[in-house]
């Protein structure tokens, strides 16, 4: 079977991804996607190429239903040096490779995509700071859980583990720093860890 990640055209990638993910028919996939904007007919039209322009919500629902990253449907990521093959894009995308497109779409810093403006570099840095803060918050939850389990163990040696407390303080300090940085750059609703 062909690999959906190297297939040319978004409809062909969706069709192969559907089959690889175990959906034998467009009906099965449509039934697995809640919300109603993806019907069997819509999927058939997309897969056959009759519907080249897909709404953002349709694309996101299909990607989520297939459990496939959106960029793997939008570009032939399995052939990273291939040019982007989406119809109706501006000339700015004409020479962009699949790998560059993925980096642009995911705002990956220091990647094969080079931002053209300082404001774009700043936006990418902000997005990555938000991602780093999310990772730190998960680490805080994990370390707190370890600390609480150790305290509840009844073992005096485990309950007074200074390494865990030190790690927790360090991660909380970094999360607070990133929260302050994001707040100062105008990112609202960035709560404390």
C-alpha positions as CSV (number, residue, x, y, z in Angstrom):
1,X,0.0,0.0,0.0
2,X,1.2,3.5,-0.8
3,X,2.2,5.8,2.1
4,X,-0.2,8.7,2.5
5,X,2.6,11.0,3.6
6,X,4.2,10.9,0.2
7,X,1.1,11.0,-1.9
8,X,0.5,14.0,-4.2
9,X,-2.7,16.0,-3.5
10,X,-4.6,16.6,-0.3
11,X,-7.5,14.4,-1.4
12,X,-5.2,11.4,-2.2
13,X,-3.4,11.9,1.2
14,X,-6.8,11.9,3.1
15,X,-7.9,8.8,1.2
16,X,-4.8,6.8,1.9
17,X,-4.6,8.1,5.6
18,X,-8.3,7.0,6.0
19,X,-7.4,3.5,4.7
20,X,-4.2,3.3,6.8
21,X,-6.2,4.2,9.9
22,X,-8.6,1.4,9.3
23,X,-11.6,3.2,7.9
24,X,-12.7,1.1,4.9
25,X,-15.2,3.7,3.6
26,X,-15.8,7.4,3.6
27,X,-19.1,6.6,5.5
28,X,-17.1,5.0,8.4
29,X,-14.8,8.1,8.7
30,X,-17.8,10.5,8.4
31,X,-19.6,8.6,11.2
32,X,-16.4,8.8,13.4
33,X,-16.2,12.6,13.1
34,X,-18.7,14.4,15.3
35,X,-20.1,17.8,14.4
36,X,-21.8,17.1,11.1
37,X,-19.8,19.2,8.6
38,X,-18.0,16.1,7.3
39,X,-20.4,13.9,5.5
40,X,-19.8,10.9,3.3
41,X,-20.4,13.0,0.2
42,X,-18.0,15.7,1.4
43,X,-15.3,13.1,2.0
44,X,-15.9,11.5,-1.4
45,X,-15.6,14.8,-3.2
46,X,-12.4,15.7,-1.3
47,X,-10.8,12.3,-1.9
48,X,-11.7,12.4,-5.6
49,X,-10.4,15.9,-6.1
50,X,-13.7,17.4,-7.0
51,X,-13.5,19.5,-3.9
52,X,-10.1,21.1,-3.8
53,X,-10.8,23.9,-1.4
54,X,-11.6,22.6,2.1
55,X,-12.7,24.8,4.9
56,X,-10.4,25.0,8.0
57,X,-13.0,23.3,10.2
58,X,-13.4,20.5,7.7
59,X,-9.7,19.9,7.5
60,X,-9.3,20.0,11.3
61,X,-12.2,17.6,11.8
62,X,-10.8,15.2,9.2
63,X,-7.3,15.4,10.7
64,X,-8.7,14.8,14.2
65,X,-10.9,12.0,13.1
66,X,-7.9,10.3,11.5
67,X,-5.6,11.2,14.4
68,X,-3.1,12.7,11.9
69,X,-1.3,16.0,12.3
70,X,-2.8,18.6,10.0
71,X,0.5,19.2,8.2
72,X,0.7,15.6,7.1
73,X,-2.6,16.1,5.2
74,X,-1.7,19.5,3.8
75,X,1.8,18.6,2.4
76,X,3.7,15.5,1.2
77,X,5.7,15.4,4.5
78,X,7.1,11.9,3.6
79,X,8.9,13.6,0.7
80,X,10.1,16.7,2.6
81,X,12.0,18.3,-0.3
82,X,8.9,18.1,-2.5
83,X,7.2,21.4,-3.3
84,X,3.9,22.2,-1.6
85,X,1.1,20.9,-3.8
86,X,-2.0,22.7,-2.5
87,X,-4.2,24.4,-5.1
88,X,-5.0,28.1,-5.1
89,X,-2.1,29.3,-2.9
90,X,-0.4,32.7,-3.4
91,X,2.9,32.8,-5.3
92,X,4.6,33.2,-1.9
93,X,4.2,29.4,-1.5
94,X,5.5,28.5,-5.0
95,X,9.0,27.4,-4.0
96,X,8.2,26.3,-0.4
97,X,9.0,22.6,0.3
98,X,6.8,20.3,2.4
99,X,9.4,20.6,5.2
100,X,9.5,24.4,5.0
101,X,5.7,24.5,5.0
102,X,5.5,22.3,8.1
103,X,8.0,24.5,9.9
104,X,6.1,27.6,8.9
105,X,2.7,26.1,9.9
106,X,4.0,24.9,13.3
107,X,6.1,28.0,13.9
108,X,9.2,26.0,14.5
109,X,12.1,28.2,15.3
110,X,15.6,27.7,13.8
111,X,14.1,25.4,11.2
112,X,14.2,25.1,7.4
113,X,11.7,28.0,7.2
114,X,13.2,31.4,7.6
115,X,10.8,34.2,8.7
116,X,10.8,37.2,6.5
117,X,10.0,39.8,9.1
118,X,11.0,40.6,12.6
119,X,7.4,40.6,13.7
120,X,7.0,37.0,12.4
121,X,10.2,35.9,14.3
122,X,8.6,37.6,17.4
123,X,5.4,35.7,16.9
124,X,7.2,32.4,16.5
125,X,9.1,33.1,19.7
126,X,5.9,33.8,21.5
127,X,4.3,30.6,20.4
128,X,7.3,28.6,21.4
129,X,7.4,30.3,24.8
130,X,3.7,29.3,25.2
131,X,4.6,25.7,24.3
132,X,7.5,25.7,26.8
133,X,5.3,27.0,29.5
134,X,2.8,24.2,28.8
135,X,5.6,21.7,29.1
136,X,6.8,23.2,32.4
137,X,3.2,23.1,33.8
138,X,3.0,19.4,33.0
139,X,6.4,18.9,34.7
140,X,5.1,20.8,37.8
141,X,2.1,18.5,38.0
142,X,4.3,15.5,37.6
143,X,6.9,16.6,40.2
144,X,4.1,17.5,42.7
145,X,2.5,14.1,42.2
146,X,5.9,12.4,42.9
147,X,6.3,14.6,46.0
148,X,2.8,13.8,47.2
149,X,3.2,10.1,46.7
150,X,6.5,10.1,48.5
151,X,5.1,12.1,51.4
152,X,2.1,9.7,51.6
153,X,4.4,6.6,51.5
154,X,5.1,6.7,55.2
155,X,8.8,6.3,54.5
156,X,10.7,9.1,56.3
157,X,13.6,8.9,53.7
158,X,11.2,9.4,50.8
159,X,9.0,12.0,52.5
160,X,11.9,14.4,53.0
161,X,13.5,14.2,49.6
162,X,15.2,17.6,49.1
163,X,16.0,16.9,45.4
164,X,12.2,16.7,44.6
165,X,11.6,20.0,46.4
166,X,14.5,21.6,44.7
167,X,13.3,20.4,41.3
168,X,9.8,21.7,42.0
169,X,11.1,25.1,43.0
170,X,13.3,25.4,40.0
171,X,10.5,24.5,37.5
172,X,8.0,26.7,39.3
173,X,10.5,29.6,39.1
174,X,11.1,29.1,35.3
175,X,7.3,28.8,34.7
176,X,6.8,32.1,36.6
177,X,9.5,33.8,34.5
178,X,7.9,32.6,31.3
179,X,4.4,33.7,32.5
180,X,5.8,37.2,33.3
181,X,7.5,37.3,29.9
182,X,4.3,36.4,28.1
183,X,2.2,38.8,30.2
184,X,4.6,41.6,29.4
185,X,4.3,40.9,25.7
186,X,0.5,41.2,25.8
187,X,-0.5,37.5,26.1
188,X,-3.7,37.5,28.2
189,X,-5.0,34.8,30.5
190,X,-1.6,33.3,31.3
191,X,-2.3,32.0,34.8
192,X,0.2,31.0,37.4
193,X,1.3,27.4,37.4
